[in-house]
Amino acid sequence: MRRVAIIEDQREIREGLCELIAGSDDFRCSATFGSIEETLPKIGSDLPDVALVDIGLPGLSGIEGIRLLKERYPGLVLVVLTVFEDDQRIFDAICAGASGYLLKKTPAARLLEGIREALCGGAPMSPEVASRVIAMFRQVRPAPHGNHDLTPHQQRLLKLLVDGHNYKTAAVELGVTVNTISFHMRQIYDKLHVHSKSEAVAKALRNHIVDSLTIPCFNVSKALEYAISGEESLCKRFETN
């Protein structure tokens, strides 16, 4: 079972979330913390797969906590769970390293679905947050086109990943094995100078490496995944605008 930690200062909410997670079929609540200060020295002893992080915490904020946790544990998936839905906090959380942004009014079933989505490399968010992320993207002009010497086959594969396919479904679509997909992805990583699927997708979106790489307004999860994966360059571009 995948391990979920909760960082939330209100005991009732913390216990309710833990009960919800414990009652699911695929998760267990591995730890709960009331602050970032409590989290930092303890979370590494049983590192979870994902942590739900409140923003309005006593002491260090959840956003600063996300930044510190991401520095210490780069593979830890961090999803914001908060009442705040203003642009600045959404922006700061994404730039700090959050993989998703959900509001506390999110229904229980959708919250569990969001955790699964984040663990699969997605970017779960509440609809109110999604609309704000799309508004952010409308302020950013795309970088010039370039294919980085990718072969036509590699471009087709990258386009499938941008469209939301994983290695297995891409293999089916292209009529090859998953091992073949992995082989070509290593070549794509080398040519794009990236180290993961999410970074490759982010660079493809930023640089228009393959054709038809527009982000539809309804595909907000892909937009947030792009923002998170390309957080450094994107955040710098917002800061200068």
PyMOL commands that set and color helices and strands:
alter all, ss='L'
color gray80, all
select helices_A, chain A and resi 11-22+36-39+43-46+62-72+87-96+108-119+127-137+152-162+167-174+178-192+197-207+220-229+231-240
alter helices_A, ss='H'
color red, helices_A
select strands_A, chain A and resi 2-7+27-33+50-53+77-82+100-103
alter strands_A, ss='S'
color yellow, strands_A
deselect
rebuild
show_as cartoon
